[in-house]
Amino acid sequence: MEPITLTTRRLLLRPFGPRDTYRVHAACQDPDIQRWTVIPSPYRLTDAELFTAKLAPAGWRDDCAYSFALVLPETGTLVGALSIDRRSRPGTYEVGYWSTKEHRGRGYVTEAVLGSARWAFTVLRADRLEWRAEVGNLASRAVAQRAGFRLEGDQRSGLLNKGVRRDAWTAALLPSDMGLPGAHPYLPERHAERPGGAQDSGR
């Protein structure tokens, strides 16, 4: 897929490129970003160069990962990063994100998640957008919940971060949650029915 740019009320979501190397490197010195995401720690300038010049463009070229720099249109200031990655299951994608320390608490990432989710459902024809974060990452979970993701439970050993398996929270957003049609019909489970179609009497 050719890289594209999205706009929201306050943000420009554009593909990363070499011009972002120093800003990404500076942002990722934040201990919280290194703690809760899978980026290398310590995060060196060569890591930022690899991401902005090779990994991010390759994701678009290979049609498997779509990384966006979240910037303020007036100044070009980087306020965060977001990626939508294709999963192995058809129609399923995963969103991940981080925010620069000085721009947290302003709703920028929630706004970006909503804008990119709409794009994923209408352009990528996603049927399901998943979110995962290590148990304890309350800031990431708050963003997902504000964007309308429904928590679905915990995954034991659900994440591998810097060589250590960690438990994860999981959640998902569906096209119908945003009032959009899905690429395929969705038949939710009817909890009042037992396997085989027998009705639960409630006794």
Residue frames as a rotation matrix with the C-alpha (Angstrom) as fourth column:
MET 1
0.575 0.818 0.000 0.00
0.818 -0.575 0.000 0.00
0.000 0.000 -1.000 0.00
GLU 2
-0.186 -0.570 0.800 1.15
0.462 -0.770 -0.441 3.52
0.867 0.287 0.407 -0.74
PRO 3
-0.667 -0.094 -0.739 1.67
0.735 -0.243 -0.633 5.53
-0.120 -0.966 0.231 2.48
ILE 4
0.045 0.762 0.646 -1.21
0.564 -0.553 0.613 7.86
0.824 0.337 -0.455 3.22
THR 5
-0.956 -0.274 0.101 -1.89
0.100 -0.632 -0.768 10.78
0.275 -0.725 0.632 5.56
LEU 6
-0.027 0.963 -0.266 -4.93
0.856 0.160 0.492 11.09
0.516 -0.215 -0.829 7.83
THR 7
-0.747 -0.139 0.651 -6.30
-0.141 -0.923 -0.359 14.18
0.650 -0.360 0.669 9.48
THR 8
-0.142 0.712 -0.687 -8.31
0.958 0.274 0.086 14.50
0.249 -0.646 -0.721 12.67
ARG 9
0.816 0.572 0.083 -9.64
0.535 -0.802 0.266 17.59
0.219 -0.173 -0.960 14.42
ARG 10
0.868 -0.490 -0.084 -6.26
-0.353 -0.726 0.590 18.55
-0.350 -0.482 -0.803 15.89
LEU 11
0.091 -0.889 0.449 -3.73
-0.209 0.423 0.881 16.17
-0.974 -0.174 -0.148 14.35
LEU 12
0.437 -0.126 -0.890 -1.99
-0.878 0.153 -0.453 15.10
0.193 0.980 -0.044 11.20
LEU 13
0.450 -0.293 0.843 -1.24
-0.205 0.885 0.417 11.38
-0.869 -0.361 0.339 11.04
ARG 14
0.684 -0.294 -0.668 1.51
-0.719 -0.119 -0.684 10.94
0.122 0.948 -0.293 8.46
PRO 15
0.854 -0.413 -0.316 4.03
0.363 0.908 -0.208 8.20
0.373 0.063 0.926 7.67
PHE 16
0.657 -0.726 -0.202 7.35
0.003 -0.265 0.964 8.29
-0.754 -0.634 -0.172 9.48
GLY 17
0.845 -0.489 0.215 10.48
0.286 0.073 -0.955 9.16
0.452 0.869 0.202 7.52
PRO 18
-0.004 -0.964 -0.265 14.16
0.884 0.120 -0.451 9.98
0.467 -0.236 0.852 8.07
ARG 19
-0.294 -0.091 0.952 13.26
-0.060 -0.992 -0.113 13.58
0.954 -0.091 0.286 9.02
ASP 20
0.655 0.663 0.363 11.70
-0.435 -0.063 0.898 12.18
0.618 -0.746 0.247 12.20
THR 21
0.228 -0.597 -0.769 14.80
0.417 0.774 -0.477 10.33
0.880 -0.212 0.426 13.42
TYR 22
-0.760 -0.630 0.157 16.00
0.144 -0.400 -0.905 12.84
0.633 -0.666 0.395 16.00
ARG 23
-0.287 0.736 0.613 12.50
-0.866 -0.473 0.163 13.56
0.410 -0.484 0.773 17.31
VAL 24
0.672 0.495 -0.551 11.74
-0.266 0.856 0.443 9.84
0.691 -0.151 0.707 17.71
HIS 25
-0.126 -0.812 -0.570 15.08
0.502 0.443 -0.743 9.32
0.856 -0.379 0.352 19.44
ALA 26
-0.798 -0.165 0.579 14.40
-0.310 -0.712 -0.630 12.19
0.516 -0.683 0.517 21.85
ALA 27
0.133 0.947 0.293 10.86
-0.872 -0.029 0.489 11.03
0.471 -0.321 0.822 22.64
CYS 28
0.704 0.190 -0.684 11.95
-0.066 0.977 0.203 7.45
0.707 -0.098 0.700 23.28
GLN 29
-0.564 -0.826 0.020 14.40
-0.028 -0.005 -1.000 8.47
0.825 -0.564 -0.020 25.98
ASP 30
-0.012 0.677 0.736 11.31
-0.911 -0.310 0.271 8.63
0.411 -0.667 0.621 28.21
PRO 31
-0.873 -0.377 0.309 11.58
-0.481 0.768 -0.423 5.79
-0.078 -0.518 -0.852 30.78
ASP 32
-0.122 0.908 0.401 7.83
-0.434 0.314 -0.844 5.13
-0.892 -0.277 0.356 30.56
ILE 33
0.578 0.285 -0.765 7.97
-0.815 0.152 -0.560 4.50
-0.043 0.946 0.320 26.78
GLN 34
-0.349 -0.789 -0.506 10.94
-0.738 0.564 -0.370 2.18
0.577 0.245 -0.779 27.25
ARG 35
-0.777 0.060 0.627 9.23
-0.497 0.553 -0.669 0.38
-0.387 -0.831 -0.400 30.12
TRP 36
-0.067 0.928 0.367 5.84
-0.282 0.336 -0.899 -0.27
-0.957 -0.164 0.239 28.56
THR 37
0.766 0.302 -0.568 6.63
-0.616 0.088 -0.783 -0.74
-0.186 0.949 0.254 24.85
VAL 38
0.793 -0.432 0.429 8.83
0.413 0.900 0.142 -3.23
-0.447 0.065 0.892 23.05
ILE 39
0.810 -0.573 0.124 11.35
-0.259 -0.539 -0.801 -0.66
0.526 0.617 -0.585 21.80
PRO 40
0.156 -0.837 -0.525 14.99
0.628 0.494 -0.601 -1.33
0.762 -0.236 0.603 22.71
SER 41
0.927 0.026 0.375 16.29
-0.260 -0.677 0.688 -0.04
0.272 -0.735 -0.621 26.03
PRO 42
-0.232 0.001 -0.973 18.55
0.109 -0.994 -0.027 1.88
-0.967 -0.112 0.230 26.02
TYR 43
0.668 0.523 0.529 17.17
0.624 -0.007 -0.781 3.49
-0.405 0.852 -0.331 22.86
ARG 44
-0.306 -0.917 -0.256 20.02
0.459 -0.377 0.805 4.68
-0.834 0.129 0.536 20.66
LEU 45
-0.057 0.210 -0.976 20.05
-0.644 -0.754 -0.125 7.00
-0.763 0.622 0.178 17.68
THR 46
-0.868 -0.302 -0.394 20.73
-0.496 0.538 0.681 3.99
0.006 0.787 -0.617 15.45
ASP 47
-0.691 0.702 0.171 17.47
0.576 0.678 -0.456 2.42
-0.436 -0.217 -0.874 16.71
ALA 48
0.140 0.738 -0.660 15.55
0.027 -0.669 -0.743 5.54
-0.990 0.086 -0.113 15.68
GLU 49
-0.367 -0.355 -0.860 17.28
-0.821 -0.312 0.479 5.56
-0.438 0.881 -0.177 12.30
LEU 50
-0.995 0.005 0.104 16.37
0.043 0.929 0.367 1.91
-0.094 0.369 -0.925 11.73
PHE 51
-0.322 0.947 -0.012 12.72
0.639 0.208 -0.740 2.59
-0.698 -0.246 -0.672 12.55
THR 52
0.261 0.510 -0.820 12.20
-0.137 -0.821 -0.554 5.82
-0.955 0.257 -0.145 10.59
ALA 53
-0.175 -0.443 -0.879 14.28
-0.894 -0.302 0.330 4.95
-0.412 0.844 -0.343 7.53
LYS 54
-0.835 -0.259 -0.485 13.70
-0.467 0.800 0.377 1.20
0.291 0.541 -0.789 7.17
LEU 55
-0.894 0.447 -0.008 11.15
0.393 0.778 -0.490 -0.52
-0.213 -0.441 -0.872 9.40
ALA 56
-0.219 0.869 -0.443 8.30
0.014 -0.451 -0.892 2.00
-0.976 -0.202 0.087 9.12
PRO 57
-0.154 0.166 -0.974 8.56
-0.931 -0.355 0.087 2.40
-0.332 0.920 0.209 5.31
ALA 58
-0.905 -0.230 -0.357 8.89
-0.352 0.878 0.325 -1.39
0.239 0.420 -0.876 4.89
GLY 59
-0.687 0.713 0.141 5.63
0.274 0.434 -0.858 -1.94
-0.673 -0.551 -0.494 6.78
TRP 60
0.155 0.731 -0.665 3.77
-0.494 -0.525 -0.693 0.17
-0.856 0.436 0.279 4.22
ARG 61
-0.311 -0.364 -0.878 5.60
-0.950 0.109 0.291 -1.39
-0.010 0.925 -0.380 1.30
ASP 62
-0.962 -0.115 -0.248 4.88
-0.123 0.992 0.015 -4.94
0.244 0.045 -0.969 2.49
ASP 63
-0.184 0.978 0.094 1.27
-0.542 -0.181 0.821 -4.06
0.820 0.100 0.564 3.39
CYS 64
-0.012 0.131 -0.991 1.61
0.551 0.828 0.102 -5.44
0.834 -0.545 -0.082 6.90
ALA 65
-0.012 -0.034 -0.999 2.18
0.951 -0.308 -0.001 -2.53
-0.308 -0.951 0.036 9.31
TYR 66
0.193 0.213 0.958 1.04
0.611 -0.790 0.053 1.06
0.768 0.575 -0.282 8.94
SER 67
-0.148 -0.384 -0.911 2.98
0.965 -0.256 -0.049 3.43
-0.215 -0.887 0.409 11.21
PHE 68
0.473 0.392 0.789 1.94
0.539 -0.837 0.093 7.05
0.697 0.381 -0.607 11.71
ALA 69
-0.782 -0.571 -0.251 3.69
0.593 -0.556 -0.582 10.01
0.193 -0.604 0.774 13.26
LEU 70
0.385 0.907 -0.169 1.16
0.912 -0.346 0.222 12.06
0.143 -0.239 -0.960 15.21
VAL 71
-0.697 -0.717 -0.010 2.00
0.717 -0.696 -0.044 15.71
0.025 -0.038 0.999 14.62
LEU 72
0.111 0.661 -0.742 0.44
0.470 -0.693 -0.547 19.12
-0.876 -0.288 -0.388 15.23
PRO 73
0.430 0.098 0.897 -0.34
0.903 -0.035 -0.429 20.61
-0.010 0.995 -0.104 11.80
GLU 74
0.994 0.036 0.108 0.57
0.042 -0.998 -0.054 24.18
0.105 0.058 -0.993 12.78
THR 75
0.533 -0.827 0.181 4.06
-0.791 -0.410 0.455 23.43
-0.302 -0.386 -0.872 14.09
GLY 76
0.360 -0.383 -0.851 4.94
-0.485 0.702 -0.521 19.90
0.797 0.600 0.067 12.96
THR 77
-0.316 -0.475 0.821 5.57
-0.946 0.097 -0.308 18.97
0.067 -0.874 -0.481 16.60
LEU 78
-0.401 0.114 -0.909 5.65
-0.120 0.977 0.175 15.22
0.908 0.180 -0.378 17.20
VAL 79
-0.125 0.433 0.893 3.15
-0.971 -0.238 -0.021 14.30
0.203 -0.870 0.450 19.93
GLY 80
0.136 0.172 0.976 3.12
-0.553 0.830 -0.070 10.53
-0.822 -0.530 0.208 19.55
ALA 81
-0.733 -0.346 -0.586 3.23
-0.677 0.459 0.575 7.46
0.070 0.818 -0.571 17.35
LEU 82
0.176 0.825 0.538 0.64
-0.622 0.516 -0.589 4.90
-0.763 -0.231 0.604 16.29
SER 83
-0.784 -0.405 -0.469 0.80
-0.620 0.496 0.608 1.71
-0.013 0.768 -0.641 14.29
ILE 84
0.431 0.862 0.266 -1.86
-0.753 0.506 -0.421 -0.59
-0.498 -0.019 0.867 12.90
ASP 85
-0.652 -0.756 -0.066 -0.46
-0.712 0.580 0.395 -4.06
-0.261 0.305 -0.916 12.22
ARG 86
0.208 0.679 -0.704 -2.03
-0.824 0.510 0.248 -6.85
0.527 0.529 0.666 10.22
ARG 87
-0.104 -0.172 0.980 -2.55
-0.771 0.636 0.030 -10.03
-0.629 -0.752 -0.199 12.26
SER 88
-0.940 -0.342 0.003 -2.48
-0.275 0.761 0.587 -13.58
-0.203 0.551 -0.809 10.93
ARG 89
-0.410 0.870 0.272 -6.25
0.646 0.488 -0.587 -13.92
-0.643 -0.065 -0.763 11.24
PRO 90
-0.585 0.181 0.791 -8.15
0.704 -0.372 0.606 -12.52
0.404 0.910 0.090 8.23
GLY 91
0.217 0.740 0.637 -9.69
0.362 -0.667 0.652 -9.12
0.907 0.089 -0.413 8.83
THR 92
0.847 0.057 -0.528 -7.93
0.531 -0.097 0.842 -8.68
-0.003 -0.994 -0.112 12.19
TYR 93
0.142 -0.789 0.598 -5.49
0.223 -0.563 -0.796 -5.87
0.964 0.246 0.096 13.00
GLU 94
0.354 -0.097 -0.930 -3.78
0.935 0.041 0.351 -4.63
0.004 -0.994 0.105 16.14
VAL 95
0.617 -0.125 0.777 -3.21
0.075 -0.974 -0.216 -1.03
0.783 0.192 -0.592 17.22
GLY 96
0.239 -0.590 -0.771 -0.30
0.970 0.100 0.223 0.18
-0.054 -0.801 0.596 19.30
TYR 97
0.560 0.032 0.828 0.72
0.273 -0.950 -0.148 3.68
0.782 0.309 -0.542 20.33
TRP 98
-0.091 -0.482 -0.872 2.80
0.989 -0.144 -0.023 5.93
-0.115 -0.864 0.490 22.54
SER 99
0.824 0.385 0.416 2.67
0.410 -0.912 0.032 9.61
0.392 0.144 -0.909 23.47
THR 100
-0.250 -0.914 0.321 5.46
0.348 -0.394 -0.851 12.07
0.903 -0.101 0.417 24.09
LYS 101
-0.437 0.019 -0.899 5.78
0.893 0.128 -0.431 12.94
0.107 -0.992 -0.073 27.76
GLU 102
-0.906 -0.032 -0.423 5.10
0.162 -0.947 -0.276 16.66
-0.392 -0.319 0.863 27.36
HIS 103
-0.692 0.678 -0.248 1.87
-0.641 -0.420 0.643 16.12
0.331 0.604 0.725 25.39
ARG 104
-0.738 0.434 -0.517 0.11
0.489 0.871 0.034 13.56
0.465 -0.228 -0.855 27.56
GLY 105
-0.556 0.595 -0.581 -3.28
0.635 -0.147 -0.758 14.21
-0.536 -0.790 -0.296 29.09
ARG 106
-0.606 0.304 -0.735 -4.64
-0.467 -0.884 0.019 16.18
-0.644 0.355 0.678 26.14
GLY 107
0.320 0.832 0.454 -6.49
-0.130 0.513 -0.849 13.39
-0.939 0.212 0.272 24.35
TYR 108
-0.006 -0.376 -0.927 -4.24
-0.948 -0.292 0.124 13.39
-0.318 0.879 -0.355 21.29
VAL 109
-0.907 -0.421 -0.016 -3.68
-0.405 0.861 0.308 9.64
-0.116 0.285 -0.951 21.19
THR 110
-0.376 0.858 0.350 -7.36
0.314 0.474 -0.823 8.83
-0.872 -0.200 -0.447 21.74
GLU 111
0.411 0.494 -0.766 -8.18
-0.478 -0.598 -0.643 11.13
-0.776 0.631 -0.010 18.83
ALA 112
-0.323 -0.639 -0.698 -5.56
-0.942 0.143 0.305 9.39
-0.096 0.756 -0.648 16.67
VAL 113
-0.885 0.045 0.463 -6.81
-0.022 0.990 -0.137 5.93
-0.464 -0.132 -0.876 17.60
LEU 114
0.073 0.996 0.059 -10.36
0.181 0.045 -0.982 6.85
-0.981 0.082 -0.177 16.59
GLY 115
0.388 0.043 -0.920 -9.22
-0.761 -0.549 -0.347 8.38
-0.520 0.835 -0.181 13.30
SER 116
-0.595 -0.695 -0.404 -7.01
-0.804 0.508 0.310 5.45
-0.010 0.509 -0.861 12.38
ALA 117
-0.675 0.432 0.598 -9.68
0.094 0.854 -0.511 2.93
-0.732 -0.289 -0.617 13.43
ARG 118
0.413 0.856 -0.312 -12.18
-0.209 -0.244 -0.947 4.51
-0.886 0.457 0.078 11.05
TRP 119
0.104 -0.483 -0.870 -9.57
-0.989 -0.139 -0.041 4.26
-0.101 0.865 -0.492 8.29
ALA 120
-0.848 -0.473 0.240 -8.87
-0.468 0.880 0.081 0.61
-0.250 -0.044 -0.967 9.15
PHE 121
-0.337 0.805 0.488 -12.56
0.203 0.569 -0.797 -0.30
-0.919 -0.170 -0.355 9.04
THR 122
0.613 0.684 -0.394 -13.37
-0.179 -0.366 -0.913 1.59
-0.769 0.631 -0.102 5.82
VAL 123
0.417 -0.538 -0.733 -10.17
-0.909 -0.229 -0.349 1.25
0.020 0.811 -0.584 3.78
LEU 124
-0.690 -0.724 0.014 -8.43
-0.722 0.687 -0.078 -1.88
0.047 -0.064 -0.997 5.08
ARG 125
0.140 0.866 -0.480 -11.84
-0.610 0.457 0.648 -3.54
0.780 0.201 0.592 5.52
ALA 126
-0.891 -0.454 -0.029 -10.91
-0.215 0.477 -0.852 -4.66
0.401 -0.753 -0.522 9.01
ASP 127
0.139 0.936 -0.324 -13.55
0.051 0.320 0.946 -6.57
0.989 -0.148 -0.003 10.95
ARG 128
0.879 0.063 -0.473 -11.74
0.458 0.170 0.873 -6.38
0.135 -0.983 0.120 14.28
LEU 129
0.206 -0.823 0.530 -9.15
-0.212 -0.566 -0.797 -4.02
0.955 0.052 -0.291 15.74
GLU 130
0.653 -0.010 -0.757 -7.34
0.618 0.585 0.525 -5.44
0.438 -0.811 0.388 18.76
TRP 131
0.333 -0.581 0.742 -5.39
-0.623 -0.727 -0.289 -3.77
0.708 -0.366 -0.604 21.56
ARG 132
0.661 -0.217 -0.718 -2.98
0.588 0.744 0.317 -5.42
0.466 -0.632 0.619 23.98
ALA 133
0.209 -0.666 0.716 -0.88
-0.544 -0.688 -0.481 -3.98
0.812 -0.289 -0.507 26.75
GLU 134
-0.596 -0.503 -0.626 1.03
0.251 0.624 -0.740 -5.35
0.763 -0.598 -0.245 29.68
VAL 135
0.477 0.736 -0.481 -1.05
0.678 0.040 0.734 -5.68
0.559 -0.676 -0.480 32.83
GLY 136
0.114 -0.395 -0.912 -0.43
0.841 -0.449 0.300 -2.50
-0.528 -0.801 0.281 34.79
ASN 137
-0.873 -0.408 0.267 -0.20
0.486 -0.692 0.534 -0.13
-0.033 0.596 0.802 31.83
LEU 138
-0.147 0.900 -0.411 -3.11
0.729 -0.182 -0.660 1.97
-0.668 -0.396 -0.629 33.02
ALA 139
-0.290 0.001 -0.957 -2.43
-0.343 -0.934 0.103 4.90
-0.894 0.358 0.271 30.67
SER 140
-0.936 -0.080 -0.344 -2.65
-0.352 0.283 0.892 2.72
0.026 0.956 -0.293 27.56
ARG 141
-0.676 0.734 -0.066 -5.78
0.737 0.673 -0.064 1.01
-0.003 -0.092 -0.996 28.83
ALA 142
-0.169 0.619 -0.767 -7.43
0.360 -0.686 -0.632 4.37
-0.918 -0.383 -0.107 29.50
VAL 143
-0.601 -0.101 -0.793 -6.81
-0.623 -0.562 0.544 5.46
-0.500 0.821 0.275 25.91
ALA 144
-0.960 0.229 -0.164 -8.27
0.063 0.744 0.666 2.23
0.274 0.628 -0.728 24.55
GLN 145
-0.446 0.841 -0.307 -11.37
0.845 0.283 -0.455 2.53
-0.295 -0.462 -0.836 26.73
ARG 146
-0.212 0.349 -0.913 -11.92
-0.051 -0.937 -0.347 6.18
-0.976 -0.027 0.216 25.82
ALA 147
-0.728 -0.117 -0.676 -11.73
-0.660 -0.146 0.737 5.13
-0.185 0.982 0.029 22.15
GLY 148
0.225 0.967 -0.119 -14.50
-0.974 0.219 -0.055 2.59
-0.027 0.129 0.991 22.73
PHE 149
-0.440 -0.426 -0.791 -12.53
-0.443 0.869 -0.221 -0.65
0.781 0.253 -0.571 22.96
ARG 150
0.678 0.674 0.293 -14.24
-0.642 0.348 0.684 -3.35
0.359 -0.652 0.668 25.00
LEU 151
-0.342 -0.812 0.472 -12.02
-0.938 0.329 -0.113 -5.16
-0.063 -0.481 -0.874 27.48
GLU 152
0.449 0.498 -0.742 -12.06
-0.639 0.759 0.123 -8.89
0.624 0.419 0.659 26.82
GLY 153
0.997 -0.024 -0.078 -9.79
0.073 0.700 0.710 -10.29
0.037 -0.713 0.700 29.52
ASP 154
0.375 -0.919 0.122 -6.24
-0.758 -0.228 0.612 -11.21
-0.534 -0.322 -0.782 30.43
GLN 155
0.812 -0.267 -0.520 -3.70
-0.196 0.713 -0.673 -13.27
0.550 0.648 0.527 28.53
ARG 156
0.745 -0.631 0.215 -1.16
-0.053 0.265 0.963 -15.16
-0.665 -0.729 0.164 30.57
SER 157
-0.234 -0.944 0.232 2.28
0.349 0.141 0.926 -14.66
-0.907 0.298 0.297 29.02
GLY 158
0.620 0.686 0.380 0.56
0.595 -0.096 -0.798 -12.59
-0.511 0.721 -0.468 26.32
LEU 159
0.943 -0.332 -0.022 3.49
-0.282 -0.765 -0.578 -10.29
0.175 0.552 -0.815 25.54
LEU 160
0.419 -0.902 -0.101 7.21
0.906 0.408 0.111 -10.70
-0.058 -0.138 0.989 24.99
ASN 161
0.932 -0.112 0.345 9.03
-0.073 -0.990 -0.124 -7.53
0.356 0.090 -0.930 26.03
LYS 162
0.281 -0.931 0.233 12.82
-0.866 -0.350 -0.356 -7.38
0.413 -0.102 -0.905 26.06
GLY 163
-0.513 -0.562 -0.649 13.22
-0.391 0.826 -0.406 -11.11
0.764 0.046 -0.643 26.51
VAL 164
-0.959 0.232 0.161 10.62
-0.080 0.322 -0.943 -11.49
-0.271 -0.918 -0.291 29.27
ARG 165
-0.516 0.857 -0.016 7.12
0.445 0.284 0.850 -12.95
0.733 0.431 -0.527 28.88
ARG 166
-0.975 0.223 -0.001 4.49
-0.133 -0.585 -0.800 -10.80
-0.178 -0.780 0.600 30.59
ASP 167
-0.342 0.930 0.132 0.75
0.831 0.365 -0.420 -11.01
-0.439 -0.034 -0.898 31.21
ALA 168
-0.986 -0.006 0.165 -1.41
0.107 -0.782 0.614 -8.79
0.125 0.624 0.772 29.01
TRP 169
-0.217 0.951 -0.219 -4.77
-0.007 -0.225 -0.974 -7.07
-0.976 -0.210 0.056 28.98
THR 170
-0.885 -0.011 0.465 -6.75
0.457 0.159 0.875 -7.45
-0.084 0.987 -0.136 25.77
ALA 171
-0.103 0.874 -0.474 -9.57
0.028 -0.474 -0.880 -5.46
-0.994 -0.104 0.025 24.19
ALA 172
-0.690 -0.077 0.720 -11.17
0.694 0.212 0.688 -5.04
-0.205 0.974 -0.092 20.79
LEU 173
-0.338 0.587 -0.736 -13.07
-0.384 -0.800 -0.462 -2.51
-0.859 0.127 0.495 18.73
LEU 174
-0.376 0.318 0.871 -15.52
0.753 0.652 0.088 -3.58
-0.540 0.689 -0.484 16.01
PRO 175
-0.877 0.091 0.472 -16.90
0.304 -0.655 0.692 -1.57
0.372 0.750 0.547 13.07
SER 176
0.060 0.998 -0.027 -20.35
0.602 -0.015 0.798 -1.70
0.796 -0.064 -0.601 14.66
ASP 177
0.058 -0.110 -0.992 -18.96
0.958 -0.273 0.087 0.05
-0.281 -0.956 0.089 17.75
MET 178
-0.739 -0.375 -0.560 -18.40
0.205 -0.917 0.343 3.08
-0.642 0.139 0.754 15.51
GLY 179
0.223 0.936 -0.271 -21.65
-0.175 -0.235 -0.956 2.71
-0.959 0.261 0.112 13.60
LEU 180
-0.220 -0.410 -0.885 -19.85
-0.946 -0.131 0.296 1.29
-0.237 0.903 -0.359 10.55
PRO 181
0.863 0.486 -0.139 -20.63
-0.506 0.823 -0.260 -1.82
-0.012 0.295 0.955 8.50
GLY 182
0.104 -0.830 0.548 -18.21
-0.393 0.472 0.789 -4.72
-0.914 -0.298 -0.277 8.69
ALA 183
-0.508 -0.367 -0.780 -16.65
-0.859 0.149 0.489 -6.50
-0.063 0.918 -0.391 5.75
HIS 184
-0.731 0.278 -0.623 -18.46
0.074 0.940 0.334 -9.67
0.678 0.198 -0.708 6.86
PRO 185
0.364 0.900 0.240 -21.69
-0.318 -0.122 0.940 -10.31
0.876 -0.418 0.242 8.77
TYR 186
-0.801 -0.573 0.174 -21.23
-0.323 0.169 -0.931 -10.62
0.504 -0.802 -0.321 12.52
LEU 187
0.320 0.884 -0.340 -23.44
-0.108 0.391 0.914 -12.92
0.941 -0.256 0.220 14.59
PRO 188
-0.380 -0.490 0.784 -22.82
-0.805 -0.241 -0.541 -12.24
0.455 -0.838 -0.303 18.31
GLU 189
-0.801 0.075 -0.594 -23.16
0.299 0.910 -0.288 -15.07
0.519 -0.408 -0.751 20.81
ARG 190
0.125 0.884 0.451 -26.55
-0.472 -0.347 0.810 -15.21
0.873 -0.315 0.374 22.48
HIS 191
-0.765 -0.588 0.261 -25.67
-0.476 0.245 -0.845 -15.76
0.433 -0.771 -0.467 26.12
ALA 192
-0.157 0.787 0.597 -29.20
-0.918 0.107 -0.382 -16.86
-0.364 -0.608 0.706 26.98
GLU 193
0.740 0.420 -0.525 -28.85
-0.618 0.732 -0.286 -19.96
0.264 0.536 0.802 24.82
ARG 194
0.259 -0.633 0.730 -27.11
-0.437 0.597 0.673 -23.16
-0.861 -0.493 -0.122 25.70
PRO 195
-0.743 -0.553 -0.378 -25.18
-0.603 0.308 0.736 -25.24
-0.291 0.774 -0.562 23.15
GLY 196
-0.865 0.441 0.241 -27.63
0.498 0.819 0.287 -26.99
-0.071 0.368 -0.927 20.87
GLY 197
-0.644 0.591 0.485 -30.12
-0.010 -0.642 0.767 -24.16
0.765 0.489 0.419 21.06
ALA 198
0.021 0.682 -0.731 -31.74
0.869 0.349 0.351 -25.02
0.494 -0.643 -0.585 24.42
GLN 199
0.235 0.154 0.960 -32.94
-0.134 -0.973 0.189 -21.97
0.963 -0.173 -0.208 26.31
ASP 200
-0.797 -0.524 -0.300 -31.54
0.278 0.122 -0.953 -21.22
0.536 -0.843 0.049 29.76
SER 201
0.178 0.964 -0.196 -34.42
0.633 0.040 0.773 -21.37
0.754 -0.261 -0.603 32.24
GLY 202
-0.027 -0.266 0.964 -32.50
-0.449 -0.858 -0.249 -19.30
0.893 -0.439 -0.096 34.80
ARG 203
0.909 0.362 0.204 -32.84
-0.343 0.377 0.860 -21.97
0.234 -0.852 0.468 37.49
